[in-house]
Amino acid sequence: MYDFAYHRPKTLTDALEFLQDEDAIPLAGGLTLVPTLKQRLAMPSALVDLNHIAELQGVQEENGALTIGAMTTHEDMLKNEAVKRMAPALWEAAKVTGDRQVRHRGTIGGVIANADPAADYPATLLAHNATVQTTAGDFAAEAFFCGLFETPLPEGELVTGVVIPCRSAGAYEKFANPASGYPIAGVAVAQTQAGFRVGVTGAAAHAFRWSACENWMNENAVSGWSAEISTAFRNAPPELDSSAFNADIHATPAYRASLVRTLFLRSIERFVF
């Protein structure tokens, strides 16, 4: 480690002011940032600790929508009945994120802003048709995760929360790397007011919606999923282009494509309509 300034603002306004300093970096859970500091892969002039900003914490249900503050921890979401009821896929992702220590420290805003291609939450936010709130404006989830560790959020701006617009049925399944717990592939399925949505994480450079699968579901699952439709999907799944999927020591693109189909079927087998 090396010398840097440390700021602990209590308001969002103060945090943004500190972030105007050159090379200042926000600190949320610190689960990614602190290891990179230790390895000197990041060398900021200052850390801006967001953990004491009350307006970035907590869960609110209002007018049929669910708003989750960026500094809400995974564990706090697990304990919240509104999250479990209104966004079950997101709740299930919180349940399988990291270990107990990680869930008590990590935050939803930190995960979103980091945009790790193997994070659990992005797929569920896509499935639940979420909006990412930031100090630079609001972004639909599919517009926010746009590349490898890449988002449209400008430097010096912050993720402030997530909005789930309405109650959704849903489920999340992942095939985890046994060492890290990150998904080699993960699939979230949700039924919103606009129809079925399917989010995929871990398979490519960023989370994405499986549009062909969504169209197939919306055309066939008129009154809910059935054993007949599930069997038909197994025999004739929608197209899944794996040409841009990740290839590493854990899985080939073809294997990840197979995982995505399998995880999708696992999700719908216990889907609650």
C-alpha positions in Angstrom: 0.0 0.0 0.0 1.0 3.6 -0.2 -0.2 7.0 1.1 -3.5 8.4 -0.1 -6.2 10.7 1.4 -9.2 9.2 3.0 -12.6 11.0 3.0 -15.7 9.9 4.8 -18.6 12.0 3.6 -22.0 11.9 5.1 -23.9 13.3 2.2 -24.0 12.5 -1.5 -23.2 16.1 -2.3 -20.0 16.0 -0.3 -19.0 12.7 -1.9 -19.3 14.1 -5.4 -17.2 17.1 -4.3 -14.4 14.8 -3.0 -14.6 12.8 -6.2 -13.7 15.9 -8.3 -10.1 15.5 -7.0 -7.8 14.0 -9.6 -7.6 10.2 -9.3 -10.1 9.9 -6.4 -12.0 6.6 -6.2 -15.2 5.8 -4.4 -15.1 3.0 -1.8 -18.2 0.8 -1.3 -17.8 -2.7 0.0 -14.2 -2.7 -1.1 -14.2 -6.4 -2.1 -12.6 -5.6 -5.5 -10.9 -2.3 -4.8 -8.9 -3.2 -1.7 -7.2 -6.2 -3.3 -6.3 -4.1 -6.3 -4.9 -1.5 -4.0 -2.7 -4.1 -2.3 -1.4 -5.2 -5.6 -0.9 -1.6 -6.8 -3.1 -2.2 -9.8 -5.0 0.9 -8.6 -3.1 3.9 -7.1 -5.7 6.6 -6.3 -4.9 9.9 -4.8 -7.9 9.5 -2.4 -10.6 7.1 -1.3 -14.1 8.4 -0.8 -15.9 6.1 1.6 -19.6 5.9 0.8 -20.6 3.7 3.8 -21.8 6.6 5.9 -24.2 8.2 3.4 -27.7 7.4 4.7 -29.4 8.4 1.5 -27.7 5.6 -0.4 -28.9 2.9 2.0 -32.1 0.9 2.5 -35.0 -0.5 0.6 -38.3 1.3 -0.1 -41.5 0.0 -1.7 -43.7 2.7 -3.0 -46.5 2.9 -5.6 -45.8 -0.7 -6.7 -42.1 -0.1 -7.4 -39.1 -1.2 -5.4 -36.1 1.1 -4.8 -32.9 -0.3 -3.4 -30.1 2.1 -2.3 -26.7 1.6 -3.8 -25.0 1.0 -0.4 -27.5 -1.7 0.6 -25.6 -4.9 1.4 -26.4 -8.3 0.0 -27.3 -9.5 3.5 -29.7 -6.5 4.0 -31.5 -7.5 0.8 -31.8 -11.1 1.9 -33.5 -10.0 5.1 -35.9 -7.7 3.3 -39.3 -9.3 2.5 -40.1 -6.7 -0.2 -37.1 -7.8 -2.2 -38.0 -11.4 -1.9 -41.6 -10.8 -2.9 -41.2 -8.2 -5.7 -37.8 -9.3 -7.2 -37.3 -13.0 -6.4 -34.5 -13.5 -9.0 -32.6 -10.6 -7.5 -33.2 -12.0 -4.0 -31.9 -15.4 -5.0 -28.8 -13.9 -6.6 -28.1 -12.1 -3.2 -28.4 -15.5 -1.5 -25.7 -17.1 -3.6 -23.3 -14.2 -3.9 -20.0 -14.9 -2.2 -19.9 -16.2 1.3 -21.3 -14.9 4.6 -18.5 -12.3 5.0 -18.9 -11.1 1.5 -22.7 -10.8 1.8 -22.4 -8.6 5.0 -19.8 -6.3 3.4 -20.6 -6.1 -0.3 -23.2 -3.7 -1.8 -25.5 -3.8 -4.8 -24.2 -0.5 -6.0 -20.6 -1.6 -5.8 -21.4 -4.7 -7.9 -23.3 -2.7 -10.5 -20.6 0.0 -10.9 -17.8 -2.5 -11.2 -19.7 -4.3 -14.0 -17.8 -7.6 -13.6 -18.8 -9.9 -16.5 -19.2 -12.7 -14.0 -21.2 -10.9 -11.3 -24.6 -12.3 -10.3 -26.8 -9.2 -10.1 -26.6 -7.9 -13.7 -28.6 -10.9 -15.1 -31.3 -10.4 -12.5 -31.6 -6.7 -13.1 -32.0 -7.3 -16.9 -34.7 -9.9 -16.1 -36.6 -7.6 -13.7 -36.5 -4.7 -16.2 -34.6 -2.6 -13.6 -33.4 1.0 -13.9 -30.0 2.0 -12.5 -30.1 5.4 -10.9 -27.0 7.5 -10.9 -25.9 11.0 -10.3 -25.6 11.4 -14.0 -29.1 10.3 -14.8 -31.1 7.0 -15.0 -30.1 4.1 -17.2 -32.1 1.0 -18.3 -30.1 -2.0 -17.1 -29.5 -3.3 -20.7 -27.9 0.1 -21.5 -25.8 0.2 -18.4 -23.8 -3.1 -18.8 -22.1 -2.4 -22.1 -18.7 -4.0 -22.0 -16.0 -5.7 -20.0 -16.0 -3.8 -16.6 -17.5 -1.0 -18.7 -20.6 1.2 -18.0 -21.7 4.6 -19.4 -21.2 6.2 -16.0 -18.8 9.2 -16.3 -15.9 9.5 -14.0 -16.7 11.4 -10.8 -20.3 10.2 -10.8 -21.9 7.5 -8.7 -24.6 4.8 -8.8 -27.2 5.8 -6.2 -29.7 3.0 -6.5 -31.8 0.5 -8.4 -35.5 0.6 -9.2 -37.6 -2.5 -10.0 -40.7 -1.0 -11.6 -43.2 -3.7 -10.6 -43.6 -7.0 -8.9 -42.2 -9.9 -11.0 -42.2 -13.6 -10.7 -38.7 -15.0 -11.2 -35.8 -17.3 -10.5 -32.0 -17.3 -10.8 -29.7 -20.2 -11.4 -25.9 -20.3 -11.7 -23.1 -22.8 -12.2 -20.4 -21.5 -9.9 -16.7 -21.7 -10.1 -15.9 -23.8 -7.0 -12.9 -21.6 -6.1 -14.3 -18.1 -6.5 -18.1 -18.7 -6.4 -18.5 -16.5 -9.4 -20.8 -17.9 -12.1 -19.2 -19.6 -15.1 -22.7 -18.9 -16.4 -25.8 -17.6 -14.7 -29.4 -17.2 -15.9 -32.3 -15.1 -14.5 -35.8 -15.5 -15.7 -38.7 -13.1 -14.8 -42.2 -12.5 -15.9 -42.9 -8.7 -15.9 -45.9 -6.7 -17.0 -44.3 -6.6 -20.5 -43.8 -10.3 -20.7 -41.0 -12.7 -20.0 -37.4 -11.5 -19.8 -34.2 -13.6 -19.6 -30.8 -12.3 -18.4 -27.5 -14.1 -18.8 -24.3 -13.4 -16.9 -20.8 -15.0 -16.9 -21.0 -16.2 -20.4 -19.8 -13.2 -22.3 -18.0 -9.9 -21.8 -21.0 -8.4 -20.1 -24.5 -9.5 -19.0 -27.1 -9.6 -21.8 -30.7 -10.4 -22.5 -31.4 -13.7 -24.4 -33.9 -12.1 -26.7 -34.6 -15.1 -28.8 -35.6 -17.1 -25.7 -37.8 -14.2 -24.5 -39.6 -14.1 -27.8 -40.1 -17.9 -27.8 -41.5 -17.8 -24.2 -43.8 -14.9 -24.9 -45.2 -16.7 -28.0 -45.7 -20.1 -26.2 -46.3 -19.6 -22.5 -49.6 -17.9 -22.8 -51.0 -18.9 -19.4 -47.9 -20.0 -17.6 -45.2 -22.5 -18.1 -46.1 -26.2 -18.5 -44.4 -29.5 -18.7 -45.3 -29.7 -22.4 -43.6 -26.4 -23.2 -40.6 -27.3 -21.1 -40.2 -30.5 -23.1 -40.6 -28.6 -26.4 -37.9 -26.2 -25.3 -35.5 -29.0 -24.5 -36.1 -30.5 -28.0 -36.0 -27.3 -30.0 -34.3 -24.4 -28.0 -34.2 -20.9 -29.4 -31.0 -19.8 -31.2 -28.1 -19.0 -28.8 -25.2 -17.4 -30.6 -22.0 -18.3 -28.6 -19.5 -16.8 -31.0 -18.8 -14.0 -28.6 -18.9 -16.1 -25.4 -15.9 -16.3 -23.1 -13.2 -19.0 -23.6 -10.9 -19.7 -20.7 -9.5 -22.6 -18.6 -13.0 -23.1 -17.0 -15.2 -23.5 -20.1 -15.3 -23.2 -23.9 -18.0 -21.0 -25.6 -19.9 -24.1 -26.6 -19.9 -25.4 -23.1 -21.1 -22.1 -21.7 -23.9 -22.1 -24.3 -24.9 -25.6 -23.0 -24.8 -24.3 -19.5 -27.0 -21.4 -20.3 -29.7 -23.7 -21.7 -29.5 -26.0 -18.7 -29.6 -23.2 -16.2 -32.6 -21.7 -18.0 -34.5 -25.0 -17.7 -33.6 -25.3 -14.0 -35.0 -21.8 -13.5 -38.3 -22.4 -15.1 -38.8 -25.8 -13.4 -39.2 -24.0 -10.1 -40.6 -20.8 -11.5 -43.4 -19.3 -9.4 -46.1 -17.7 -11.5 
